[in-house]
Amino acid sequence: MGLLIFLAVGALVGWLAGTLVKGSGFGIIGNIIVGIIGAVLGGFLFGLLGITAGGFVGSIVMATIGAVILLFIIGVLKKA
């Protein structure tokens, strides 16, 4: 059950970040991948800054910020 919730949150975060950055999501698999990598990146960056994200909503916010940063970096690298 925990894995299903993890994948659902990843899909939600990936879709949210895709919508914020490019106006649409990346499909279910793409959203999950972007969401999971974004969560790792967000957790790493928040840890470096000494910021803690408490609770479920805080985790979603942190993962979404990480996913948006990830998509921004990918966009910059694609243009270069």
N, C-alpha and C positions, 0 to 999 in steps of 0.2 A: 504494500500500500504506500509506503514511503517513497518508493521509486516512481510510482505514478504521480504523486504530488510533486516530486522533484521535476519530472518531465513536464507536467502541466504548468508549473511556475516558470520553467525555462521557456516554454512556448509563449506564455503570456508576456514575459519580459522581452523576448526576441521580437514578438509582434509589436509591442509598445515602442521599442527602440527603432524598429524599421519604420513605423508610422511617423515617429518624430523626425527621423533623419531623411527618409526618402518618400514618405507619403503612403507606403504600403508595407505589408509584411513580406516574408521570404518563403512562404509555404510552411507547413507544419514542421518538417525536418529542419529546414533552415532556421526557423524561429527557435527551435529547441537548441540547436548548436550555438547560435548567436547568444541566446539567453544564458546558457551554461558558461560559455567563455566570458561573457560580460559579467556574470556573477563572480567568477574567479578574479577577473581584472578589477572589478569594483571593490571586492574584499581586500585585495592587495593594496590598492590605492588608498582606501579608507584607513587601512592599518598603518600605512606610511604617514598619513596625516593625523593619526591618533583619534580618528572619528569612529564612534561605534553606532551601528544601526540596530536599534532594539526592536524586537518583535517581527511579526510577519510583514507588516507594511514597510518597516524600515529595511528589511531584507530586499523587498521588491524594489524600493527606491534605490538602494545601493546597487543592485544588479542592473537596473535600468540605466543608471548613470554609467556604469562600467560598459554596458553594451553600446550606448551612444558614443562613448569615447572610442570603443573598438571600431565601430562603423565609420567614425570620423577619420581614424588612422588609416583604415582600409581605403577610404575615398581619397585621401591625400596620396597614398602610395600608388593607387591606380592612375592618378593624374601625372605622376612623376615619370 
